[in-house]
Amino acid sequence: MAMRKWNDLSPGTRKLIIGAAAAEGALKMAALIDLKRRPSSQIRGPKWIWVPVVGLVNAAGGAPLAYFFFGRRKQPQDQSN
C-alpha cells in the first residue's frame, strides 16, 4: 500500500487530524501543569514516572487521561459545615 501524503487527504480528514492533535496537546499540557502544581502526596506513584509517561507516550490522549483518572489521589472533603 502506498503512503498517502498530506495533500492526498480530504479537507475533512485534515481538519480531523489537526483537531485530534490539538486536543492531545491540550490534554498533555493540562496534565503536566497539574503534575507540577500538585504535591507528591496527592499523586499515586512518583512524579518522575508520570512526567515522561504523560509527555512522551503518544496514545491518542490515553496517558494524560490515565493520569487524570488514576494518577491523582482523591482529596478529602472538608467536613467543617
mmJSON file of the N, C-alpha and C atoms, coordinates in Angstrom:
{"data_MODEL":{"atom_site":{
"group_PDB":["ATOM","ATOM","ATOM","ATOM","ATOM","ATOM","ATOM","ATOM","ATOM","ATOM","ATOM","ATOM","ATOM","ATOM","ATOM","ATOM","ATOM","ATOM","ATOM","ATOM","ATOM","ATOM","ATOM","ATOM","ATOM","ATOM","ATOM","ATOM","ATOM","ATOM","ATOM","ATOM","ATOM","ATOM","ATOM","ATOM","ATOM","ATOM","ATOM","ATOM","ATOM","ATOM","ATOM","ATOM","ATOM","ATOM","ATOM","ATOM","ATOM","ATOM","ATOM","ATOM","ATOM","ATOM","ATOM","ATOM","ATOM","ATOM","ATOM","ATOM","ATOM","ATOM","ATOM","ATOM","ATOM","ATOM","ATOM","ATOM","ATOM","ATOM","ATOM","ATOM","ATOM","ATOM","ATOM","ATOM","ATOM","ATOM","ATOM","ATOM","ATOM","ATOM","ATOM","ATOM","ATOM","ATOM","ATOM","ATOM","ATOM","ATOM","ATOM","ATOM","ATOM","ATOM","ATOM","ATOM","ATOM","ATOM","ATOM","ATOM","ATOM","ATOM","ATOM","ATOM","ATOM","ATOM","ATOM","ATOM","ATOM","ATOM","ATOM","ATOM","ATOM","ATOM","ATOM","ATOM","ATOM","ATOM","ATOM","ATOM","ATOM","ATOM","ATOM","ATOM","ATOM","ATOM","ATOM","ATOM","ATOM","ATOM","ATOM","ATOM","ATOM","ATOM","ATOM","ATOM","ATOM","ATOM","ATOM","ATOM","ATOM","ATOM","ATOM","ATOM","ATOM","ATOM","ATOM","ATOM","ATOM","ATOM","ATOM","ATOM","ATOM","ATOM","ATOM","ATOM","ATOM","ATOM","ATOM","ATOM","ATOM","ATOM","ATOM","ATOM","ATOM","ATOM","ATOM","ATOM","ATOM","ATOM","ATOM","ATOM","ATOM","ATOM","ATOM","ATOM","ATOM","ATOM","ATOM","ATOM","ATOM","ATOM","ATOM","ATOM","ATOM","ATOM","ATOM","ATOM","ATOM","ATOM","ATOM","ATOM","ATOM","ATOM","ATOM","ATOM","ATOM","ATOM","ATOM","ATOM","ATOM","ATOM","ATOM","ATOM","ATOM","ATOM","ATOM","ATOM","ATOM","ATOM","ATOM","ATOM","ATOM","ATOM","ATOM","ATOM","ATOM","ATOM","ATOM","ATOM","ATOM","ATOM","ATOM","ATOM","ATOM","ATOM","ATOM","ATOM","ATOM","ATOM","ATOM","ATOM","ATOM","ATOM","ATOM","ATOM","ATOM","ATOM","ATOM","ATOM","ATOM","ATOM","ATOM"],
"id":[1,2,3,4,5,6,7,8,9,10,11,12,13,14,15,16,17,18,19,20,21,22,23,24,25,26,27,28,29,30,31,32,33,34,35,36,37,38,39,40,41,42,43,44,45,46,47,48,49,50,51,52,53,54,55,56,57,58,59,60,61,62,63,64,65,66,67,68,69,70,71,72,73,74,75,76,77,78,79,80,81,82,83,84,85,86,87,88,89,90,91,92,93,94,95,96,97,98,99,100,101,102,103,104,105,106,107,108,109,110,111,112,113,114,115,116,117,118,119,120,121,122,123,124,125,126,127,128,129,130,131,132,133,134,135,136,137,138,139,140,141,142,143,144,145,146,147,148,149,150,151,152,153,154,155,156,157,158,159,160,161,162,163,164,165,166,167,168,169,170,171,172,173,174,175,176,177,178,179,180,181,182,183,184,185,186,187,188,189,190,191,192,193,194,195,196,197,198,199,200,201,202,203,204,205,206,207,208,209,210,211,212,213,214,215,216,217,218,219,220,221,222,223,224,225,226,227,228,229,230,231,232,233,234,235,236,237,238,239,240,241,242,243],
"type_symbol":["N","C","C","N","C","C","N","C","C","N","C","C","N","C","C","N","C","C","N","C","C","N","C","C","N","C","C","N","C","C","N","C","C","N","C","C","N","C","C","N","C","C","N","C","C","N","C","C","N","C","C","N","C","C","N","C","C","N","C","C","N","C","C","N","C","C","N","C","C","N","C","C","N","C","C","N","C","C","N","C","C","N","C","C","N","C","C","N","C","C","N","C","C","N","C","C","N","C","C","N","C","C","N","C","C","N","C","C","N","C","C","N","C","C","N","C","C","N","C","C","N","C","C","N","C","C","N","C","C","N","C","C","N","C","C","N","C","C","N","C","C","N","C","C","N","C","C","N","C","C","N","C","C","N","C","C","N","C","C","N","C","C","N","C","C","N","C","C","N","C","C","N","C","C","N","C","C","N","C","C","N","C","C","N","C","C","N","C","C","N","C","C","N","C","C","N","C","C","N","C","C","N","C","C","N","C","C","N","C","C","N","C","C","N","C","C","N","C","C","N","C","C","N","C","C","N","C","C","N","C","C","N","C","C","N","C","C","N","C","C","N","C","C"],
"label_atom_id":["N","CA","C","N","CA","C","N","CA","C","N","CA","C","N","CA","C","N","CA","C","N","CA","C","N","CA","C","N","CA","C","N","CA","C","N","CA","C","N","CA","C","N","CA","C","N","CA","C","N","CA","C","N","CA","C","N","CA","C","N","CA","C","N","CA","C","N","CA","C","N","CA","C","N","CA","C","N","CA","C","N","CA","C","N","CA","C","N","CA","C","N","CA","C","N","CA","C","N","CA","C","N","CA","C","N","CA","C","N","CA","C","N","CA","C","N","CA","C","N","CA","C","N","CA","C","N","CA","C","N","CA","C","N","CA","C","N","CA","C","N","CA","C","N","CA","C","N","CA","C","N","CA","C","N","CA","C","N","CA","C","N","CA","C","N","CA","C","N","CA","C","N","CA","C","N","CA","C","N","CA","C","N","CA","C","N","CA","C","N","CA","C","N","CA","C","N","CA","C","N","CA","C","N","CA","C","N","CA","C","N","CA","C","N","CA","C","N","CA","C","N","CA","C","N","CA","C","N","CA","C","N","CA","C","N","CA","C","N","CA","C","N","CA","C","N","CA","C","N","CA","C","N","CA","C","N","CA","C","N","CA","C","N","CA","C","N","CA","C","N","CA","C","N","CA","C","N","CA","C","N","CA","C"],
"label_alt_id":[null,null,null,null,null,null,null,null,null,null,null,null,null,null,null,null,null,null,null,null,null,null,null,null,null,null,null,null,null,null,null,null,null,null,null,null,null,null,null,null,null,null,null,null,null,null,null,null,null,null,null,null,null,null,null,null,null,null,null,null,null,null,null,null,null,null,null,null,null,null,null,null,null,null,null,null,null,null,null,null,null,null,null,null,null,null,null,null,null,null,null,null,null,null,null,null,null,null,null,null,null,null,null,null,null,null,null,null,null,null,null,null,null,null,null,null,null,null,null,null,null,null,null,null,null,null,null,null,null,null,null,null,null,null,null,null,null,null,null,null,null,null,null,null,null,null,null,null,null,null,null,null,null,null,null,null,null,null,null,null,null,null,null,null,null,null,null,null,null,null,null,null,null,null,null,null,null,null,null,null,null,null,null,null,null,null,null,null,null,null,null,null,null,null,null,null,null,null,null,null,null,null,null,null,null,null,null,null,null,null,null,null,null,null,null,null,null,null,null,null,null,null,null,null,null,null,null,null,null,null,null,null,null,null,null,null,null,null,null,null,null,null,null],
"label_comp_id":["MET","MET","MET","ALA","ALA","ALA","MET","MET","MET","ARG","ARG","ARG","LYS","LYS","LYS","TRP","TRP","TRP","ASN","ASN","ASN","ASP","ASP","ASP","LEU","LEU","LEU","SER","SER","SER","PRO","PRO","PRO","GLY","GLY","GLY","THR","THR","THR","ARG","ARG","ARG","LYS","LYS","LYS","LEU","LEU","LEU","ILE","ILE","ILE","ILE","ILE","ILE","GLY","GLY","GLY","ALA","ALA","ALA","ALA","ALA","ALA","ALA","ALA","ALA","ALA","ALA","ALA","GLU","GLU","GLU","GLY","GLY","GLY","ALA","ALA","ALA","LEU","LEU","LEU","LYS","LYS","LYS","MET","MET","MET","ALA","ALA","ALA","ALA","ALA","ALA","LEU","LEU","LEU","ILE","ILE","ILE","ASP","ASP","ASP","LEU","LEU","LEU","LYS","LYS","LYS","ARG","ARG","ARG","ARG","ARG","ARG","PRO","PRO","PRO","SER","SER","SER","SER","SER","SER","GLN","GLN","GLN","ILE","ILE","ILE","ARG","ARG","ARG","GLY","GLY","GLY","PRO","PRO","PRO","LYS","LYS","LYS","TRP","TRP","TRP","ILE","ILE","ILE","TRP","TRP","TRP","VAL","VAL","VAL","PRO","PRO","PRO","VAL","VAL","VAL","VAL","VAL","VAL","GLY","GLY","GLY","LEU","LEU","LEU","VAL","VAL","VAL","ASN","ASN","ASN","ALA","ALA","ALA","ALA","ALA","ALA","GLY","GLY","GLY","GLY","GLY","GLY","ALA","ALA","ALA","PRO","PRO","PRO","LEU","LEU","LEU","ALA","ALA","ALA","TYR","TYR","TYR","PHE","PHE","PHE","PHE","PHE","PHE","PHE","PHE","PHE","GLY","GLY","GLY","ARG","ARG","ARG","ARG","ARG","ARG","LYS","LYS","LYS","GLN","GLN","GLN","PRO","PRO","PRO","GLN","GLN","GLN","ASP","ASP","ASP","GLN","GLN","GLN","SER","SER","SER","ASN","ASN","ASN"],
"label_asym_id":["A","A","A","A","A","A","A","A","A","A","A","A","A","A","A","A","A","A","A","A","A","A","A","A","A","A","A","A","A","A","A","A","A","A","A","A","A","A","A","A","A","A","A","A","A","A","A","A","A","A","A","A","A","A","A","A","A","A","A","A","A","A","A","A","A","A","A","A","A","A","A","A","A","A","A","A","A","A","A","A","A","A","A","A","A","A","A","A","A","A","A","A","A","A","A","A","A","A","A","A","A","A","A","A","A","A","A","A","A","A","A","A","A","A","A","A","A","A","A","A","A","A","A","A","A","A","A","A","A","A","A","A","A","A","A","A","A","A","A","A","A","A","A","A","A","A","A","A","A","A","A","A","A","A","A","A","A","A","A","A","A","A","A","A","A","A","A","A","A","A","A","A","A","A","A","A","A","A","A","A","A","A","A","A","A","A","A","A","A","A","A","A","A","A","A","A","A","A","A","A","A","A","A","A","A","A","A","A","A","A","A","A","A","A","A","A","A","A","A","A","A","A","A","A","A","A","A","A","A","A","A","A","A","A","A","A","A","A","A","A","A","A","A"],
"label_entity_id":["1","1","1","1","1","1","1","1","1","1","1","1","1","1","1","1","1","1","1","1","1","1","1","1","1","1","1","1","1","1","1","1","1","1","1","1","1","1","1","1","1","1","1","1","1","1","1","1","1","1","1","1","1","1","1","1","1","1","1","1","1","1","1","1","1","1","1","1","1","1","1","1","1","1","1","1","1","1","1","1","1","1","1","1","1","1","1","1","1","1","1","1","1","1","1","1","1","1","1","1","1","1","1","1","1","1","1","1","1","1","1","1","1","1","1","1","1","1","1","1","1","1","1","1","1","1","1","1","1","1","1","1","1","1","1","1","1","1","1","1","1","1","1","1","1","1","1","1","1","1","1","1","1","1","1","1","1","1","1","1","1","1","1","1","1","1","1","1","1","1","1","1","1","1","1","1","1","1","1","1","1","1","1","1","1","1","1","1","1","1","1","1","1","1","1","1","1","1","1","1","1","1","1","1","1","1","1","1","1","1","1","1","1","1","1","1","1","1","1","1","1","1","1","1","1","1","1","1","1","1","1","1","1","1","1","1","1","1","1","1","1","1","1"],
"label_seq_id":[1,1,1,2,2,2,3,3,3,4,4,4,5,5,5,6,6,6,7,7,7,8,8,8,9,9,9,10,10,10,11,11,11,12,12,12,13,13,13,14,14,14,15,15,15,16,16,16,17,17,17,18,18,18,19,19,19,20,20,20,21,21,21,22,22,22,23,23,23,24,24,24,25,25,25,26,26,26,27,27,27,28,28,28,29,29,29,30,30,30,31,31,31,32,32,32,33,33,33,34,34,34,35,35,35,36,36,36,37,37,37,38,38,38,39,39,39,40,40,40,41,41,41,42,42,42,43,43,43,44,44,44,45,45,45,46,46,46,47,47,47,48,48,48,49,49,49,50,50,50,51,51,51,52,52,52,53,53,53,54,54,54,55,55,55,56,56,56,57,57,57,58,58,58,59,59,59,60,60,60,61,61,61,62,62,62,63,63,63,64,64,64,65,65,65,66,66,66,67,67,67,68,68,68,69,69,69,70,70,70,71,71,71,72,72,72,73,73,73,74,74,74,75,75,75,76,76,76,77,77,77,78,78,78,79,79,79,80,80,80,81,81,81],
"pdbx_PDB_ins_code":[null,null,null,null,null,null,null,null,null,null,null,null,null,null,null,null,null,null,null,null,null,null,null,null,null,null,null,null,null,null,null,null,null,null,null,null,null,null,null,null,null,null,null,null,null,null,null,null,null,null,null,null,null,null,null,null,null,null,null,null,null,null,null,null,null,null,null,null,null,null,null,null,null,null,null,null,null,null,null,null,null,null,null,null,null,null,null,null,null,null,null,null,null,null,null,null,null,null,null,null,null,null,null,null,null,null,null,null,null,null,null,null,null,null,null,null,null,null,null,null,null,null,null,null,null,null,null,null,null,null,null,null,null,null,null,null,null,null,null,null,null,null,null,null,null,null,null,null,null,null,null,null,null,null,null,null,null,null,null,null,null,null,null,null,null,null,null,null,null,null,null,null,null,null,null,null,null,null,null,null,null,null,null,null,null,null,null,null,null,null,null,null,null,null,null,null,null,null,null,null,null,null,null,null,null,null,null,null,null,null,null,null,null,null,null,null,null,null,null,null,null,null,null,null,null,null,null,null,null,null,null,null,null,null,null,null,null,null,null,null,null,null,null],
"Cartn_x":[0.83,0.0,0.886,0.613,1.415,1.085,2.104,1.898,1.135,0.132,-0.629,0.066,0.086,0.687,-0.403,0.022,-0.917,-1.855,-1.313,-2.116,-3.133,-2.93,-3.872,-5.108,-5.029,-6.136,-7.223,-8.44,-9.548,-9.47,-10.068,-10.055,-10.671,-11.708,-12.322,-11.38,-10.637,-9.675,-8.543,-8.083,-7.032,-7.496,-8.738,-9.273,-9.378,-9.791,-9.907,-8.54,-7.523,-6.173,-5.656,-5.851,-5.395,-6.14,-7.445,-8.234,-7.804,-7.561,-7.124,-5.749,-4.853,-3.521,-3.61,-4.467,-4.636,-5.227,-6.209,-6.826,-5.808,-5.009,-3.999,-2.957,-2.541,-1.582,-2.131,-3.396,-4.023,-4.121,-4.476,-4.539,-3.164,-2.134,-0.78,-0.357,-0.617,-0.243,-0.979,-2.277,-3.058,-2.533,-2.215,-1.705,-0.336,0.543,1.88,1.808,0.929,0.756,0.217,-0.749,-1.303,-0.231,0.591,1.682,2.651,2.948,3.883,3.325,2.038,1.42,0.98,0.675,0.109,1.226,1.045,2.043,2.168,3.34,3.598,2.673,2.242,1.374,-0.005,-0.355,-1.652,-1.573,-0.434,-0.241,0.079,-0.56,-0.263,1.001,2.008,3.286,4.159,5.42,6.347,6.061,6.229,6.032,6.976,8.209,9.208,8.842,7.938,7.462,6.323,5.414,4.268,4.689,5.693,6.076,6.474,7.407,7.733,6.604,5.825,4.715,3.713,3.33,2.368,2.969,4.236,4.852,5.263,5.63,6.206,5.322,4.449,3.606,2.538,2.504,1.547,0.493,-0.592,-1.644,-3.004,-3.126,-4.384,-4.961,-4.108,-4.579,-4.71,-4.344,-4.518,-3.682,-2.438,-1.576,-2.058,-2.373,-2.896,-4.218,-5.089,-6.357,-6.129,-5.174,-4.852,-4.36,-3.552,-3.096,-4.285,-5.166,-6.302,-7.245,-7.45,-8.39,-7.761,-6.501,-5.898,-4.693,-4.034,-2.784,-2.954,-4.101,-4.308,-5.113,-4.707,-5.458,-6.644,-7.693,-8.869,-8.54,-8.914,-8.691,-9.804,-9.469,-10.51,-11.472,-12.74,-13.762,-13.671,-13.882,-13.871,-15.197,-15.162,-16.362,-16.693,-16.283,-16.46,-17.768,-18.778,-20.069,-20.855],
"Cartn_y":[-1.168,0.0,1.247,2.174,3.394,4.338,5.056,6.041,7.232,7.663,8.839,10.082,11.076,12.344,13.258,14.306,15.258,15.829,16.152,16.753,15.778,14.482,13.487,13.35,13.851,13.726,14.746,14.38,15.31,16.416,17.577,18.662,18.25,17.426,16.964,16.104,15.245,14.385,15.211,16.209,17.091,17.802,18.322,19.019,18.075,16.838,15.846,15.554,15.399,15.129,16.315,17.516,18.717,18.867,18.627,18.719,17.699,16.467,15.421,15.749,16.262,16.629,17.784,18.76,19.887,19.421,18.518,18.005,17.222,16.397,15.63,16.562,17.578,18.551,19.287,19.673,20.373,19.466,18.199,17.241,17.055,16.93,16.76,17.977,19.171,20.391,20.481,20.195,20.261,19.26,18.057,17.031,17.427,17.947,18.342,19.533,20.478,21.622,21.136,20.228,19.681,18.927,18.159,17.441,18.403,19.494,20.486,21.121,21.425,22.159,21.263,20.024,19.121,18.54,18.532,17.913,16.408,15.882,14.455,13.552,14.023,13.206,12.995,13.791,13.673,12.949,12.329,11.61,10.161,9.26,7.831,7.525,7.104,6.822,8.063,7.889,9.02,9.955,11.246,12.241,11.974,11.597,11.436,10.336,9.445,8.434,8.999,9.753,10.296,11.316,12.13,13.187,12.625,11.683,11.177,10.372,9.67,8.898,9.842,10.903,11.861,12.61,12.992,13.81,13.072,11.805,11.105,10.038,9.443,8.377,8.992,8.566,9.094,8.023,8.125,7.118,7.795,8.775,9.489,10.016,10.604,11.184,10.205,8.962,7.933,8.162,8.585,8.784,9.95,11.117,12.187,11.813,11.138,10.727,9.717,8.8,7.841,8.575,9.614,10.4,11.045,11.697,12.384,11.41,10.234,9.285,8.386,7.992,7.022,7.541,8.561,9.018,9.967,10.607,11.575,10.952,11.264,10.798,11.726,11.187,11.993,12.85,14.113,15.0,14.785,14.77,14.593,15.777,15.482,16.523,17.263,18.578,19.385,19.163,18.654,18.311,19.378,20.623,21.658,22.414,21.878,22.579,22.54],
"Cartn_z":[0.0,0.0,0.0,-0.876,-0.987,0.16,0.617,1.679,1.12,1.857,1.445,1.959,1.162,1.535,2.079,2.799,3.389,2.326,1.167,0.091,-0.497,-0.297,-0.8,0.082,1.32,2.26,1.954,2.267,2.061,3.111,2.845,3.832,5.172,5.145,6.388,7.202,6.53,7.217,7.806,7.075,7.584,8.851,8.825,9.998,11.182,10.936,12.0,12.63,11.814,12.316,13.125,12.612,13.323,14.645,14.642,15.875,16.915,16.471,17.397,17.983,17.151,17.634,18.632,18.359,19.278,20.608,20.554,21.782,22.605,21.957,22.687,23.296,22.546,23.08,24.292,24.221,25.349,26.567,26.36,27.477,28.12,27.285,27.817,28.626,28.099,28.81,30.145,30.144,31.381,32.407,31.97,32.891,33.443,32.592,33.051,34.006,33.737,34.645,35.989,35.951,37.188,37.966,37.282,37.945,38.618,37.962,38.514,39.782,39.778,40.891,42.048,41.786,42.799,43.671,45.009,45.892,45.622,45.849,45.609,46.415,47.577,48.423,47.799,46.817,46.173,44.823,44.556,43.29,43.598,42.871,43.022,42.237,42.926,42.274,42.242,41.893,41.85,40.674,40.924,39.857,38.689,38.987,37.937,36.948,37.329,36.382,35.539,36.168,35.439,34.378,34.662,33.713,32.348,32.253,30.916,30.279,31.108,30.547,29.889,30.6,30.056,28.873,28.975,27.941,26.682,26.821,25.676,25.057,25.832,25.298,24.411,23.167,22.204,21.958,22.701,22.596,22.515,21.64,21.432,22.741,23.557,24.806,25.944,25.729,26.748,27.997,27.844,29.011,29.873,29.294,30.149,30.821,30.102,30.701,31.825,31.643,32.698,33.944,33.759,34.909,35.623,34.87,35.495,36.205,35.657,36.26,37.328,37.154,38.05,38.827,38.334,38.939,40.105,40.203,41.279,42.413,43.631,44.8,45.022,45.553,45.887,47.098,47.039,48.171,49.189,50.475,51.491,51.477,51.66,51.711,53.04,53.013,54.226,54.947,56.173,56.934,57.988,57.795,58.81,58.681,58.04,57.894,59.137],
"occupancy":[1.0,1.0,1.0,1.0,1.0,1.0,1.0,1.0,1.0,1.0,1.0,1.0,1.0,1.0,1.0,1.0,1.0,1.0,1.0,1.0,1.0,1.0,1.0,1.0,1.0,1.0,1.0,1.0,1.0,1.0,1.0,1.0,1.0,1.0,1.0,1.0,1.0,1.0,1.0,1.0,1.0,1.0,1.0,1.0,1.0,1.0,1.0,1.0,1.0,1.0,1.0,1.0,1.0,1.0,1.0,1.0,1.0,1.0,1.0,1.0,1.0,1.0,1.0,1.0,1.0,1.0,1.0,1.0,1.0,1.0,1.0,1.0,1.0,1.0,1.0,1.0,1.0,1.0,1.0,1.0,1.0,1.0,1.0,1.0,1.0,1.0,1.0,1.0,1.0,1.0,1.0,1.0,1.0,1.0,1.0,1.0,1.0,1.0,1.0,1.0,1.0,1.0,1.0,1.0,1.0,1.0,1.0,1.0,1.0,1.0,1.0,1.0,1.0,1.0,1.0,1.0,1.0,1.0,1.0,1.0,1.0,1.0,1.0,1.0,1.0,1.0,1.0,1.0,1.0,1.0,1.0,1.0,1.0,1.0,1.0,1.0,1.0,1.0,1.0,1.0,1.0,1.0,1.0,1.0,1.0,1.0,1.0,1.0,1.0,1.0,1.0,1.0,1.0,1.0,1.0,1.0,1.0,1.0,1.0,1.0,1.0,1.0,1.0,1.0,1.0,1.0,1.0,1.0,1.0,1.0,1.0,1.0,1.0,1.0,1.0,1.0,1.0,1.0,1.0,1.0,1.0,1.0,1.0,1.0,1.0,1.0,1.0,1.0,1.0,1.0,1.0,1.0,1.0,1.0,1.0,1.0,1.0,1.0,1.0,1.0,1.0,1.0,1.0,1.0,1.0,1.0,1.0,1.0,1.0,1.0,1.0,1.0,1.0,1.0,1.0,1.0,1.0,1.0,1.0,1.0,1.0,1.0,1.0,1.0,1.0,1.0,1.0,1.0,1.0,1.0,1.0,1.0,1.0,1.0,1.0,1.0,1.0,1.0,1.0,1.0,1.0,1.0,1.0],
"B_iso_or_equiv":[0.0,0.0,0.0,0.0,0.0,0.0,0.0,0.0,0.0,0.0,0.0,0.0,0.0,0.0,0.0,0.0,0.0,0.0,0.0,0.0,0.0,0.0,0.0,0.0,0.0,0.0,0.0,0.0,0.0,0.0,0.0,0.0,0.0,0.0,0.0,0.0,0.0,0.0,0.0,0.0,0.0,0.0,0.0,0.0,0.0,0.0,0.0,0.0,0.0,0.0,0.0,0.0,0.0,0.0,0.0,0.0,0.0,0.0,0.0,0.0,0.0,0.0,0.0,0.0,0.0,0.0,0.0,0.0,0.0,0.0,0.0,0.0,0.0,0.0,0.0,0.0,0.0,0.0,0.0,0.0,0.0,0.0,0.0,0.0,0.0,0.0,0.0,0.0,0.0,0.0,0.0,0.0,0.0,0.0,0.0,0.0,0.0,0.0,0.0,0.0,0.0,0.0,0.0,0.0,0.0,0.0,0.0,0.0,0.0,0.0,0.0,0.0,0.0,0.0,0.0,0.0,0.0,0.0,0.0,0.0,0.0,0.0,0.0,0.0,0.0,0.0,0.0,0.0,0.0,0.0,0.0,0.0,0.0,0.0,0.0,0.0,0.0,0.0,0.0,0.0,0.0,0.0,0.0,0.0,0.0,0.0,0.0,0.0,0.0,0.0,0.0,0.0,0.0,0.0,0.0,0.0,0.0,0.0,0.0,0.0,0.0,0.0,0.0,0.0,0.0,0.0,0.0,0.0,0.0,0.0,0.0,0.0,0.0,0.0,0.0,0.0,0.0,0.0,0.0,0.0,0.0,0.0,0.0,0.0,0.0,0.0,0.0,0.0,0.0,0.0,0.0,0.0,0.0,0.0,0.0,0.0,0.0,0.0,0.0,0.0,0.0,0.0,0.0,0.0,0.0,0.0,0.0,0.0,0.0,0.0,0.0,0.0,0.0,0.0,0.0,0.0,0.0,0.0,0.0,0.0,0.0,0.0,0.0,0.0,0.0,0.0,0.0,0.0,0.0,0.0,0.0,0.0,0.0,0.0,0.0,0.0,0.0,0.0,0.0,0.0,0.0,0.0,0.0],
"pdbx_formal_charge":[null,null,null,null,null,null,null,null,null,null,null,null,null,null,null,null,null,null,null,null,null,null,null,null,null,null,null,null,null,null,null,null,null,null,null,null,null,null,null,null,null,null,null,null,null,null,null,null,null,null,null,null,null,null,null,null,null,null,null,null,null,null,null,null,null,null,null,null,null,null,null,null,null,null,null,null,null,null,null,null,null,null,null,null,null,null,null,null,null,null,null,null,null,null,null,null,null,null,null,null,null,null,null,null,null,null,null,null,null,null,null,null,null,null,null,null,null,null,null,null,null,null,null,null,null,null,null,null,null,null,null,null,null,null,null,null,null,null,null,null,null,null,null,null,null,null,null,null,null,null,null,null,null,null,null,null,null,null,null,null,null,null,null,null,null,null,null,null,null,null,null,null,null,null,null,null,null,null,null,null,null,null,null,null,null,null,null,null,null,null,null,null,null,null,null,null,null,null,null,null,null,null,null,null,null,null,null,null,null,null,null,null,null,null,null,null,null,null,null,null,null,null,null,null,null,null,null,null,null,null,null,null,null,null,null,null,null,null,null,null,null,null,null],
"auth_seq_id":[1,1,1,2,2,2,3,3,3,4,4,4,5,5,5,6,6,6,7,7,7,8,8,8,9,9,9,10,10,10,11,11,11,12,12,12,13,13,13,14,14,14,15,15,15,16,16,16,17,17,17,18,18,18,19,19,19,20,20,20,21,21,21,22,22,22,23,23,23,24,24,24,25,25,25,26,26,26,27,27,27,28,28,28,29,29,29,30,30,30,31,31,31,32,32,32,33,33,33,34,34,34,35,35,35,36,36,36,37,37,37,38,38,38,39,39,39,40,40,40,41,41,41,42,42,42,43,43,43,44,44,44,45,45,45,46,46,46,47,47,47,48,48,48,49,49,49,50,50,50,51,51,51,52,52,52,53,53,53,54,54,54,55,55,55,56,56,56,57,57,57,58,58,58,59,59,59,60,60,60,61,61,61,62,62,62,63,63,63,64,64,64,65,65,65,66,66,66,67,67,67,68,68,68,69,69,69,70,70,70,71,71,71,72,72,72,73,73,73,74,74,74,75,75,75,76,76,76,77,77,77,78,78,78,79,79,79,80,80,80,81,81,81],
"auth_comp_id":["MET","MET","MET","ALA","ALA","ALA","MET","MET","MET","ARG","ARG","ARG","LYS","LYS","LYS","TRP","TRP","TRP","ASN","ASN","ASN","ASP","ASP","ASP","LEU","LEU","LEU","SER","SER","SER","PRO","PRO","PRO","GLY","GLY","GLY","THR","THR","THR","ARG","ARG","ARG","LYS","LYS","LYS","LEU","LEU","LEU","ILE","ILE","ILE","ILE","ILE","ILE","GLY","GLY","GLY","ALA","ALA","ALA","ALA","ALA","ALA","ALA","ALA","ALA","ALA","ALA","ALA","GLU","GLU","GLU","GLY","GLY","GLY","ALA","ALA","ALA","LEU","LEU","LEU","LYS","LYS","LYS","MET","MET","MET","ALA","ALA","ALA","ALA","ALA","ALA","LEU","LEU","LEU","ILE","ILE","ILE","ASP","ASP","ASP","LEU","LEU","LEU","LYS","LYS","LYS","ARG","ARG","ARG","ARG","ARG","ARG","PRO","PRO","PRO","SER","SER","SER","SER","SER","SER","GLN","GLN","GLN","ILE","ILE","ILE","ARG","ARG","ARG","GLY","GLY","GLY","PRO","PRO","PRO","LYS","LYS","LYS","TRP","TRP","TRP","ILE","ILE","ILE","TRP","TRP","TRP","VAL","VAL","VAL","PRO","PRO","PRO","VAL","VAL","VAL","VAL","VAL","VAL","GLY","GLY","GLY","LEU","LEU","LEU","VAL","VAL","VAL","ASN","ASN","ASN","ALA","ALA","ALA","ALA","ALA","ALA","GLY","GLY","GLY","GLY","GLY","GLY","ALA","ALA","ALA","PRO","PRO","PRO","LEU","LEU","LEU","ALA","ALA","ALA","TYR","TYR","TYR","PHE","PHE","PHE","PHE","PHE","PHE","PHE","PHE","PHE","GLY","GLY","GLY","ARG","ARG","ARG","ARG","ARG","ARG","LYS","LYS","LYS","GLN","GLN","GLN","PRO","PRO","PRO","GLN","GLN","GLN","ASP","ASP","ASP","GLN","GLN","GLN","SER","SER","SER","ASN","ASN","ASN"],
"auth_asym_id":["A","A","A","A","A","A","A","A","A","A","A","A","A","A","A","A","A","A","A","A","A","A","A","A","A","A","A","A","A","A","A","A","A","A","A","A","A","A","A","A","A","A","A","A","A","A","A","A","A","A","A","A","A","A","A","A","A","A","A","A","A","A","A","A","A","A","A","A","A","A","A","A","A","A","A","A","A","A","A","A","A","A","A","A","A","A","A","A","A","A","A","A","A","A","A","A","A","A","A","A","A","A","A","A","A","A","A","A","A","A","A","A","A","A","A","A","A","A","A","A","A","A","A","A","A","A","A","A","A","A","A","A","A","A","A","A","A","A","A","A","A","A","A","A","A","A","A","A","A","A","A","A","A","A","A","A","A","A","A","A","A","A","A","A","A","A","A","A","A","A","A","A","A","A","A","A","A","A","A","A","A","A","A","A","A","A","A","A","A","A","A","A","A","A","A","A","A","A","A","A","A","A","A","A","A","A","A","A","A","A","A","A","A","A","A","A","A","A","A","A","A","A","A","A","A","A","A","A","A","A","A","A","A","A","A","A","A","A","A","A","A","A","A"],
"auth_atom_id":["N","CA","C","N","CA","C","N","CA","C","N","CA","C","N","CA","C","N","CA","C","N","CA","C","N","CA","C","N","CA","C","N","CA","C","N","CA","C","N","CA","C","N","CA","C","N","CA","C","N","CA","C","N","CA","C","N","CA","C","N","CA","C","N","CA","C","N","CA","C","N","CA","C","N","CA","C","N","CA","C","N","CA","C","N","CA","C","N","CA","C","N","CA","C","N","CA","C","N","CA","C","N","CA","C","N","CA","C","N","CA","C","N","CA","C","N","CA","C","N","CA","C","N","CA","C","N","CA","C","N","CA","C","N","CA","C","N","CA","C","N","CA","C","N","CA","C","N","CA","C","N","CA","C","N","CA","C","N","CA","C","N","CA","C","N","CA","C","N","CA","C","N","CA","C","N","CA","C","N","CA","C","N","CA","C","N","CA","C","N","CA","C","N","CA","C","N","CA","C","N","CA","C","N","CA","C","N","CA","C","N","CA","C","N","CA","C","N","CA","C","N","CA","C","N","CA","C","N","CA","C","N","CA","C","N","CA","C","N","CA","C","N","CA","C","N","CA","C","N","CA","C","N","CA","C","N","CA","C","N","CA","C","N","CA","C","N","CA","C","N","CA","C","N","CA","C","N","CA","C","N","CA","C"],
"pdbx_PDB_model_num":[1,1,1,1,1,1,1,1,1,1,1,1,1,1,1,1,1,1,1,1,1,1,1,1,1,1,1,1,1,1,1,1,1,1,1,1,1,1,1,1,1,1,1,1,1,1,1,1,1,1,1,1,1,1,1,1,1,1,1,1,1,1,1,1,1,1,1,1,1,1,1,1,1,1,1,1,1,1,1,1,1,1,1,1,1,1,1,1,1,1,1,1,1,1,1,1,1,1,1,1,1,1,1,1,1,1,1,1,1,1,1,1,1,1,1,1,1,1,1,1,1,1,1,1,1,1,1,1,1,1,1,1,1,1,1,1,1,1,1,1,1,1,1,1,1,1,1,1,1,1,1,1,1,1,1,1,1,1,1,1,1,1,1,1,1,1,1,1,1,1,1,1,1,1,1,1,1,1,1,1,1,1,1,1,1,1,1,1,1,1,1,1,1,1,1,1,1,1,1,1,1,1,1,1,1,1,1,1,1,1,1,1,1,1,1,1,1,1,1,1,1,1,1,1,1,1,1,1,1,1,1,1,1,1,1,1,1,1,1,1,1,1,1]
}}}
